[in-house]
């Protein structure tokens, strides 16, 4: 039996995530960010990924179920808006997906 090919380990330095409000200036194709504004706990799921649509739909479904866990109408409305957003992203991902993820 041949040994399995070495599998690369996923890493967290492939993407850097910033809040849109932390972009100080965009001009001539360059963006300036405030110092220390990188978000360390963000995870990027690209819609081009074949697995994005079901992952995003699952997240939308879980958030949607959370609407039944609160009696607060404002919180419920927030959950519905979040669930709707991720459901729509899953639908777009279903149309855009074309590649398997890489590390």
C-alpha distance (Angstrom), angle and dihedral (degrees) to the residues before:
residue distance angle dihedral
X1 . . .
X2 3.80 . .
X3 3.79 118.2 .
X4 3.78 116.7 -105.2
X5 3.76 116.3 -99.8
X6 3.77 114.6 -101.1
X7 3.77 109.6 -91.2
X8 3.80 115.6 -143.0
X9 3.79 116.2 -123.5
X10 3.81 115.0 -121.1
X11 3.77 112.7 -115.1
X12 3.78 134.6 -158.9
X13 3.78 97.2 -135.9
X14 3.80 98.5 75.3
X15 3.82 93.9 90.6
X16 3.78 133.6 27.7
X17 3.79 116.6 -153.1
X18 3.81 127.0 -154.8
X19 3.78 132.2 174.0
X20 3.78 111.4 -108.4
X21 3.84 89.5 -122.8
X22 3.83 89.4 59.9
X23 3.79 92.0 63.0
X24 3.78 102.5 103.0
X25 3.78 100.3 -174.8
X26 3.77 138.3 -1.1
X27 3.77 117.2 -169.1
X28 3.77 136.9 144.8
X29 3.80 91.3 0.9
X30 3.82 95.4 -53.0
X31 3.79 128.2 109.8
X32 3.79 127.6 -158.6
X33 3.79 120.1 -153.4
X34 3.76 131.1 -164.3
X35 3.79 113.1 -103.5
X36 3.78 114.9 -92.4
X37 3.79 94.2 10.3
X38 3.81 96.3 124.3
X39 3.81 112.0 123.6
X40 3.80 108.0 -130.3
X41 3.81 99.2 -170.9
X42 3.81 98.8 51.9
X43 3.79 122.7 113.3
X44 3.79 122.1 -158.6
X45 3.79 120.0 -139.7
X46 3.77 109.9 179.9
X47 3.81 117.6 -148.6
X48 3.81 90.0 -135.3
X49 3.83 88.5 68.7
X50 3.82 114.1 101.2
X51 3.81 89.4 -136.2
X52 3.81 95.7 49.7
X53 3.81 97.8 84.8
X54 3.82 96.5 56.5
X55 3.81 92.1 39.6
X56 3.79 92.8 52.2
X57 3.81 92.4 42.7
X58 3.81 90.1 52.0
X59 3.79 90.9 50.5
X60 3.81 90.0 48.8
X61 3.80 90.1 50.6
X62 3.81 93.4 50.5
X63 3.81 92.2 48.9
X64 3.80 88.7 46.8
X65 3.80 90.5 53.7
X66 3.81 89.0 52.4
X67 3.79 89.0 65.8
X68 3.81 86.2 75.4
X69 3.81 91.6 55.8
X70 3.78 97.5 65.1
X71 3.78 134.3 61.8
X72 3.80 91.5 -164.7
X73 3.82 107.5 106.6
X74 3.81 92.5 -157.1
X75 3.81 92.4 52.4
X76 3.81 90.4 45.0
X77 3.81 90.7 53.1
X78 3.81 90.0 50.0
X79 3.80 90.9 51.4
X80 3.80 91.7 48.6
X81 3.81 91.1 50.8
X82 3.82 91.3 49.1
X83 3.81 92.7 46.6
X84 3.81 90.9 48.5
X85 3.81 91.3 49.7
X86 3.81 94.2 51.9
X87 3.81 92.2 42.3
X88 3.81 89.0 55.0
X89 3.81 90.5 47.4
X90 3.81 89.1 52.0
X91 3.80 90.4 52.5
X92 3.80 91.4 49.7
X93 3.81 90.0 47.0
X94 3.80 89.5 53.0
X95 3.79 88.5 58.5
X96 3.82 96.3 40.8
X97 3.80 103.2 40.7
X98 3.78 113.0 119.8
X99 3.80 109.6 142.6
X100 3.75 144.4 48.6
X101 3.80 115.8 -115.1
X102 3.74 121.3 -96.9
X103 3.77 132.3 -165.0
